[in-house]
Amino acid sequence: MPLLRPDDLTGQKFGKWTVLRYQEPDERTLSHRKAMWLCRCECGTEALVKGYNLRAGLSKQCRKCRAVAWMDA
């Protein structure tokens, strides 16, 4: 069953993430059934993030920024 292209999130901000573009599914990875988005954190780190995690607020920043925030707490 093919993955339907989700709503376009390009340019939207979710926490420190800015969505750059949709990433086509990769059949070789476990993410081949999930909508993945290439995002850039405010610190400049780029990563693939699941669309659900962005919209649900489960991913708000990259791991590096999360670690810094945790150490500052």
C-alpha positions as CSV (number, residue, x, y, z in Angstrom):
1,M,0.0,0.0,0.0
2,P,1.6,3.3,-1.0
3,L,2.1,6.1,1.4
4,L,-0.1,9.1,0.7
5,R,1.8,12.4,0.6
6,P,0.9,14.3,3.8
7,D,0.0,18.0,4.1
8,D,2.9,20.2,3.2
9,L,4.7,21.3,6.4
10,T,7.5,23.1,4.5
11,G,8.5,26.4,6.1
12,Q,6.5,25.7,9.3
13,K,8.2,26.0,12.7
14,F,7.7,23.4,15.5
15,G,9.6,24.4,18.6
16,K,13.2,25.0,17.4
17,W,12.7,23.0,14.2
18,T,12.0,24.6,10.8
19,V,10.8,22.2,8.2
20,L,12.9,22.3,5.0
21,R,11.3,19.7,2.8
22,Y,9.5,16.4,2.6
23,Q,11.7,13.3,2.4
24,E,10.5,10.6,0.1
25,P,10.0,7.2,1.9
26,D,13.0,4.9,1.8
27,E,12.2,1.2,1.5
28,R,15.5,0.2,3.1
29,T,14.7,1.8,6.5
30,L,12.1,1.3,9.1
31,S,10.7,4.7,8.3
32,H,9.4,3.6,4.9
33,R,5.8,3.9,6.1
34,K,6.1,7.2,7.9
35,A,6.0,10.7,6.6
36,M,9.5,12.1,7.2
37,W,10.6,15.7,7.0
38,L,14.0,17.2,6.7
39,C,14.2,19.9,9.5
40,R,16.8,22.4,10.6
41,C,17.2,23.2,14.3
42,E,17.9,26.8,15.4
43,C,21.5,25.6,16.1
44,G,22.0,24.6,12.5
45,T,21.6,20.8,12.9
46,E,19.6,19.1,10.2
47,A,17.7,15.8,10.8
48,L,14.8,13.7,9.5
49,V,11.8,14.0,11.8
50,K,8.5,12.1,11.6
51,G,5.6,14.4,10.7
52,Y,3.5,13.0,13.5
53,N,6.2,13.8,16.1
54,L,6.3,17.4,14.8
55,R,2.5,18.0,14.8
56,A,2.1,16.2,18.2
57,G,4.8,18.3,19.9
58,L,6.9,15.2,20.6
59,S,10.0,16.6,18.8
60,K,10.8,20.3,19.4
61,Q,14.5,20.4,18.9
62,C,17.6,18.4,18.0
63,R,19.4,16.0,20.4
64,K,22.2,18.5,20.9
65,C,19.9,21.3,22.0
66,R,17.9,18.8,24.1
67,A,21.1,17.7,25.9
68,V,22.1,21.3,26.6
69,A,18.7,22.2,27.9
70,W,18.8,19.1,30.2
71,M,22.2,20.1,31.6
72,D,21.1,23.6,32.2
73,A,18.1,22.4,34.2
